[in-house]
């Protein structure tokens, strides 16, 4: 059980590295959202504005930091808001993809649970 946060960290890092690289290399097919839906409009705005490119760079950096084992706290801090946004996208806009969202959420929480010092620092009132 003591290795569970490390395994979760590696899996989370691997997921984000693979899917961020897929943005540029297109080795995994991504089905398009149905036309005219809020999810399709949101995705179109993200792609069209270039905002998604920045998100994918942050995903790649965060994933590499988790995989390297150095600056893990920074990697978790970069990926935390991205995991939340992925979850919110699937809950409010896409209405699908819950299993992968749940996996990401659980992996992030388990990896975060292994970094008690980081959590204490984040929640410290000064």
Biotite code that builds the C-alpha atoms (Angstrom):
import biotite.structure as struc

atoms = struc.array([
    struc.Atom([0.000, 0.000, 0.000], chain_id="A", res_id=1, res_name="UNK", atom_name="CA", element="C"),
    struc.Atom([2.901, 2.361, 0.574], chain_id="A", res_id=2, res_name="UNK", atom_name="CA", element="C"),
    struc.Atom([3.753, 2.222, -3.149], chain_id="A", res_id=3, res_name="UNK", atom_name="CA", element="C"),
    struc.Atom([0.225, 3.059, -4.288], chain_id="A", res_id=4, res_name="UNK", atom_name="CA", element="C"),
    struc.Atom([0.811, 6.864, -4.523], chain_id="A", res_id=5, res_name="UNK", atom_name="CA", element="C"),
    struc.Atom([3.954, 6.254, -6.587], chain_id="A", res_id=6, res_name="UNK", atom_name="CA", element="C"),
    struc.Atom([2.118, 3.903, -8.955], chain_id="A", res_id=7, res_name="UNK", atom_name="CA", element="C"),
    struc.Atom([-0.725, 6.426, -9.275], chain_id="A", res_id=8, res_name="UNK", atom_name="CA", element="C"),
    struc.Atom([1.802, 9.201, -9.964], chain_id="A", res_id=9, res_name="UNK", atom_name="CA", element="C"),
    struc.Atom([3.459, 7.185, -12.744], chain_id="A", res_id=10, res_name="UNK", atom_name="CA", element="C"),
    struc.Atom([0.131, 6.224, -14.321], chain_id="A", res_id=11, res_name="UNK", atom_name="CA", element="C"),
    struc.Atom([-1.126, 9.806, -14.170], chain_id="A", res_id=12, res_name="UNK", atom_name="CA", element="C"),
    struc.Atom([2.111, 11.079, -15.681], chain_id="A", res_id=13, res_name="UNK", atom_name="CA", element="C"),
    struc.Atom([1.986, 8.475, -18.436], chain_id="A", res_id=14, res_name="UNK", atom_name="CA", element="C"),
    struc.Atom([-1.630, 9.292, -19.306], chain_id="A", res_id=15, res_name="UNK", atom_name="CA", element="C"),
    struc.Atom([-0.905, 13.002, -19.606], chain_id="A", res_id=16, res_name="UNK", atom_name="CA", element="C"),
    struc.Atom([2.300, 12.519, -21.608], chain_id="A", res_id=17, res_name="UNK", atom_name="CA", element="C"),
    struc.Atom([0.611, 10.132, -24.068], chain_id="A", res_id=18, res_name="UNK", atom_name="CA", element="C"),
    struc.Atom([-2.486, 12.269, -24.609], chain_id="A", res_id=19, res_name="UNK", atom_name="CA", element="C"),
    struc.Atom([-0.559, 15.524, -24.852], chain_id="A", res_id=20, res_name="UNK", atom_name="CA", element="C"),
    struc.Atom([1.791, 14.017, -27.449], chain_id="A", res_id=21, res_name="UNK", atom_name="CA", element="C"),
    struc.Atom([-1.254, 12.701, -29.316], chain_id="A", res_id=22, res_name="UNK", atom_name="CA", element="C"),
    struc.Atom([-2.315, 16.333, -29.802], chain_id="A", res_id=23, res_name="UNK", atom_name="CA", element="C"),
    struc.Atom([0.685, 16.870, -32.090], chain_id="A", res_id=24, res_name="UNK", atom_name="CA", element="C"),
    struc.Atom([1.456, 13.379, -33.414], chain_id="A", res_id=25, res_name="UNK", atom_name="CA", element="C"),
    struc.Atom([-2.112, 12.048, -33.934], chain_id="A", res_id=26, res_name="UNK", atom_name="CA", element="C"),
    struc.Atom([-1.368, 8.383, -33.187], chain_id="A", res_id=27, res_name="UNK", atom_name="CA", element="C"),
    struc.Atom([-4.701, 7.790, -31.388], chain_id="A", res_id=28, res_name="UNK", atom_name="CA", element="C"),
    struc.Atom([-8.018, 8.652, -33.068], chain_id="A", res_id=29, res_name="UNK", atom_name="CA", element="C"),
    struc.Atom([-10.168, 11.149, -31.199], chain_id="A", res_id=30, res_name="UNK", atom_name="CA", element="C"),
    struc.Atom([-13.835, 11.023, -32.182], chain_id="A", res_id=31, res_name="UNK", atom_name="CA", element="C"),
    struc.Atom([-15.330, 14.450, -32.890], chain_id="A", res_id=32, res_name="UNK", atom_name="CA", element="C"),
    struc.Atom([-18.122, 15.850, -30.745], chain_id="A", res_id=33, res_name="UNK", atom_name="CA", element="C"),
    struc.Atom([-21.574, 15.907, -32.395], chain_id="A", res_id=34, res_name="UNK", atom_name="CA", element="C"),
    struc.Atom([-22.025, 19.129, -34.372], chain_id="A", res_id=35, res_name="UNK", atom_name="CA", element="C"),
    struc.Atom([-23.920, 21.959, -32.716], chain_id="A", res_id=36, res_name="UNK", atom_name="CA", element="C"),
    struc.Atom([-23.600, 20.599, -29.182], chain_id="A", res_id=37, res_name="UNK", atom_name="CA", element="C"),
    struc.Atom([-22.135, 22.706, -26.378], chain_id="A", res_id=38, res_name="UNK", atom_name="CA", element="C"),
    struc.Atom([-19.198, 20.267, -26.214], chain_id="A", res_id=39, res_name="UNK", atom_name="CA", element="C"),
    struc.Atom([-18.469, 20.774, -29.940], chain_id="A", res_id=40, res_name="UNK", atom_name="CA", element="C"),
    struc.Atom([-18.697, 24.563, -29.597], chain_id="A", res_id=41, res_name="UNK", atom_name="CA", element="C"),
    struc.Atom([-16.371, 24.530, -26.592], chain_id="A", res_id=42, res_name="UNK", atom_name="CA", element="C"),
    struc.Atom([-13.882, 22.225, -28.323], chain_id="A", res_id=43, res_name="UNK", atom_name="CA", element="C"),
    struc.Atom([-13.963, 24.403, -31.428], chain_id="A", res_id=44, res_name="UNK", atom_name="CA", element="C"),
    struc.Atom([-13.216, 27.490, -29.397], chain_id="A", res_id=45, res_name="UNK", atom_name="CA", element="C"),
    struc.Atom([-10.358, 25.731, -27.601], chain_id="A", res_id=46, res_name="UNK", atom_name="CA", element="C"),
    struc.Atom([-8.790, 24.509, -30.857], chain_id="A", res_id=47, res_name="UNK", atom_name="CA", element="C"),
    struc.Atom([-9.440, 27.691, -32.814], chain_id="A", res_id=48, res_name="UNK", atom_name="CA", element="C"),
    struc.Atom([-8.002, 30.082, -30.260], chain_id="A", res_id=49, res_name="UNK", atom_name="CA", element="C"),
    struc.Atom([-4.794, 28.143, -29.628], chain_id="A", res_id=50, res_name="UNK", atom_name="CA", element="C"),
    struc.Atom([-5.681, 27.817, -25.945], chain_id="A", res_id=51, res_name="UNK", atom_name="CA", element="C"),
    struc.Atom([-5.621, 24.017, -26.176], chain_id="A", res_id=52, res_name="UNK", atom_name="CA", element="C"),
    struc.Atom([-2.003, 24.145, -27.354], chain_id="A", res_id=53, res_name="UNK", atom_name="CA", element="C"),
    struc.Atom([-1.025, 25.826, -24.089], chain_id="A", res_id=54, res_name="UNK", atom_name="CA", element="C"),
    struc.Atom([-3.029, 23.286, -22.092], chain_id="A", res_id=55, res_name="UNK", atom_name="CA", element="C"),
    struc.Atom([-1.294, 20.425, -23.923], chain_id="A", res_id=56, res_name="UNK", atom_name="CA", element="C"),
    struc.Atom([2.130, 21.937, -23.208], chain_id="A", res_id=57, res_name="UNK", atom_name="CA", element="C"),
    struc.Atom([1.212, 22.146, -19.517], chain_id="A", res_id=58, res_name="UNK", atom_name="CA", element="C"),
    struc.Atom([-0.031, 18.547, -19.627], chain_id="A", res_id=59, res_name="UNK", atom_name="CA", element="C"),
    struc.Atom([3.246, 17.405, -21.188], chain_id="A", res_id=60, res_name="UNK", atom_name="CA", element="C"),
    struc.Atom([5.399, 19.287, -18.689], chain_id="A", res_id=61, res_name="UNK", atom_name="CA", element="C"),
    struc.Atom([3.292, 18.147, -15.733], chain_id="A", res_id=62, res_name="UNK", atom_name="CA", element="C"),
    struc.Atom([3.305, 14.539, -16.928], chain_id="A", res_id=63, res_name="UNK", atom_name="CA", element="C"),
    struc.Atom([7.064, 14.550, -17.460], chain_id="A", res_id=64, res_name="UNK", atom_name="CA", element="C"),
    struc.Atom([7.602, 16.014, -13.998], chain_id="A", res_id=65, res_name="UNK", atom_name="CA", element="C"),
    struc.Atom([5.501, 13.229, -12.475], chain_id="A", res_id=66, res_name="UNK", atom_name="CA", element="C"),
    struc.Atom([7.362, 10.567, -14.428], chain_id="A", res_id=67, res_name="UNK", atom_name="CA", element="C"),
    struc.Atom([10.791, 11.977, -13.608], chain_id="A", res_id=68, res_name="UNK", atom_name="CA", element="C"),
    struc.Atom([10.153, 12.056, -9.865], chain_id="A", res_id=69, res_name="UNK", atom_name="CA", element="C"),
    struc.Atom([11.663, 15.528, -9.631], chain_id="A", res_id=70, res_name="UNK", atom_name="CA", element="C"),
    struc.Atom([9.464, 18.514, -8.872], chain_id="A", res_id=71, res_name="UNK", atom_name="CA", element="C"),
    struc.Atom([6.480, 16.206, -8.339], chain_id="A", res_id=72, res_name="UNK", atom_name="CA", element="C"),
    struc.Atom([4.678, 18.917, -6.379], chain_id="A", res_id=73, res_name="UNK", atom_name="CA", element="C"),
    struc.Atom([4.981, 21.282, -9.332], chain_id="A", res_id=74, res_name="UNK", atom_name="CA", element="C"),
    struc.Atom([3.707, 18.565, -11.674], chain_id="A", res_id=75, res_name="UNK", atom_name="CA", element="C"),
    struc.Atom([0.692, 17.955, -9.447], chain_id="A", res_id=76, res_name="UNK", atom_name="CA", element="C"),
    struc.Atom([0.066, 21.703, -9.208], chain_id="A", res_id=77, res_name="UNK", atom_name="CA", element="C"),
    struc.Atom([0.100, 22.006, -13.011], chain_id="A", res_id=78, res_name="UNK", atom_name="CA", element="C"),
    struc.Atom([-2.117, 18.984, -13.610], chain_id="A", res_id=79, res_name="UNK", atom_name="CA", element="C"),
    struc.Atom([-4.638, 19.540, -10.800], chain_id="A", res_id=80, res_name="UNK", atom_name="CA", element="C"),
    struc.Atom([-6.619, 22.303, -12.535], chain_id="A", res_id=81, res_name="UNK", atom_name="CA", element="C"),
    struc.Atom([-6.470, 20.367, -15.805], chain_id="A", res_id=82, res_name="UNK", atom_name="CA", element="C"),
    struc.Atom([-7.992, 17.274, -14.151], chain_id="A", res_id=83, res_name="UNK", atom_name="CA", element="C"),
    struc.Atom([-10.749, 19.445, -12.676], chain_id="A", res_id=84, res_name="UNK", atom_name="CA", element="C"),
    struc.Atom([-11.464, 21.031, -16.064], chain_id="A", res_id=85, res_name="UNK", atom_name="CA", element="C"),
    struc.Atom([-11.592, 17.629, -17.764], chain_id="A", res_id=86, res_name="UNK", atom_name="CA", element="C"),
    struc.Atom([-14.085, 16.450, -15.155], chain_id="A", res_id=87, res_name="UNK", atom_name="CA", element="C"),
    struc.Atom([-16.212, 19.581, -15.500], chain_id="A", res_id=88, res_name="UNK", atom_name="CA", element="C"),
    struc.Atom([-16.184, 19.290, -19.299], chain_id="A", res_id=89, res_name="UNK", atom_name="CA", element="C"),
    struc.Atom([-17.525, 15.749, -19.120], chain_id="A", res_id=90, res_name="UNK", atom_name="CA", element="C"),
    struc.Atom([-20.093, 16.513, -16.429], chain_id="A", res_id=91, res_name="UNK", atom_name="CA", element="C"),
    struc.Atom([-21.540, 19.709, -17.907], chain_id="A", res_id=92, res_name="UNK", atom_name="CA", element="C"),
    struc.Atom([-20.840, 19.607, -21.648], chain_id="A", res_id=93, res_name="UNK", atom_name="CA", element="C"),
    struc.Atom([-20.069, 16.155, -23.034], chain_id="A", res_id=94, res_name="UNK", atom_name="CA", element="C"),
    struc.Atom([-22.301, 14.072, -20.702], chain_id="A", res_id=95, res_name="UNK", atom_name="CA", element="C"),
    struc.Atom([-20.054, 11.064, -21.454], chain_id="A", res_id=96, res_name="UNK", atom_name="CA", element="C"),
    struc.Atom([-16.551, 9.826, -20.750], chain_id="A", res_id=97, res_name="UNK", atom_name="CA", element="C"),
    struc.Atom([-17.165, 9.348, -17.053], chain_id="A", res_id=98, res_name="UNK", atom_name="CA", element="C"),
    struc.Atom([-14.975, 6.226, -16.643], chain_id="A", res_id=99, res_name="UNK", atom_name="CA", element="C"),
    struc.Atom([-11.790, 7.964, -17.836], chain_id="A", res_id=100, res_name="UNK", atom_name="CA", element="C"),
    struc.Atom([-12.651, 11.055, -15.832], chain_id="A", res_id=101, res_name="UNK", atom_name="CA", element="C"),
    struc.Atom([-13.112, 8.916, -12.727], chain_id="A", res_id=102, res_name="UNK", atom_name="CA", element="C"),
    struc.Atom([-9.775, 7.178, -13.339], chain_id="A", res_id=103, res_name="UNK", atom_name="CA", element="C"),
    struc.Atom([-7.999, 10.526, -13.687], chain_id="A", res_id=104, res_name="UNK", atom_name="CA", element="C"),
    struc.Atom([-9.650, 11.859, -10.543], chain_id="A", res_id=105, res_name="UNK", atom_name="CA", element="C"),
    struc.Atom([-8.803, 8.804, -8.461], chain_id="A", res_id=106, res_name="UNK", atom_name="CA", element="C"),
    struc.Atom([-5.209, 8.705, -9.713], chain_id="A", res_id=107, res_name="UNK", atom_name="CA", element="C"),
    struc.Atom([-4.766, 12.403, -8.973], chain_id="A", res_id=108, res_name="UNK", atom_name="CA", element="C"),
    struc.Atom([-6.213, 12.067, -5.477], chain_id="A", res_id=109, res_name="UNK", atom_name="CA", element="C"),
    struc.Atom([-4.092, 9.004, -4.671], chain_id="A", res_id=110, res_name="UNK", atom_name="CA", element="C"),
    struc.Atom([-0.946, 10.689, -6.001], chain_id="A", res_id=111, res_name="UNK", atom_name="CA", element="C"),
    struc.Atom([-1.815, 13.785, -3.980], chain_id="A", res_id=112, res_name="UNK", atom_name="CA", element="C"),
    struc.Atom([-2.422, 11.691, -0.856], chain_id="A", res_id=113, res_name="UNK", atom_name="CA", element="C"),
    struc.Atom([1.184, 10.531, -1.093], chain_id="A", res_id=114, res_name="UNK", atom_name="CA", element="C"),
    struc.Atom([2.370, 14.147, -0.925], chain_id="A", res_id=115, res_name="UNK", atom_name="CA", element="C"),
    struc.Atom([1.084, 15.122, 2.515], chain_id="A", res_id=116, res_name="UNK", atom_name="CA", element="C"),
    struc.Atom([3.735, 17.852, 2.832], chain_id="A", res_id=117, res_name="UNK", atom_name="CA", element="C"),
    struc.Atom([2.456, 19.470, -0.359], chain_id="A", res_id=118, res_name="UNK", atom_name="CA", element="C"),
    struc.Atom([-1.165, 19.308, 0.764], chain_id="A", res_id=119, res_name="UNK", atom_name="CA", element="C"),
    struc.Atom([-0.287, 20.812, 4.155], chain_id="A", res_id=120, res_name="UNK", atom_name="CA", element="C"),
    struc.Atom([1.585, 23.643, 2.454], chain_id="A", res_id=121, res_name="UNK", atom_name="CA", element="C"),
    struc.Atom([-1.341, 24.347, 0.116], chain_id="A", res_id=122, res_name="UNK", atom_name="CA", element="C"),
    struc.Atom([-3.846, 24.433, 2.951], chain_id="A", res_id=123, res_name="UNK", atom_name="CA", element="C"),
    struc.Atom([-1.717, 26.380, 5.413], chain_id="A", res_id=124, res_name="UNK", atom_name="CA", element="C"),
    struc.Atom([-3.255, 29.673, 6.524], chain_id="A", res_id=125, res_name="UNK", atom_name="CA", element="C"),
    struc.Atom([-0.747, 32.463, 6.959], chain_id="A", res_id=126, res_name="UNK", atom_name="CA", element="C"),
])
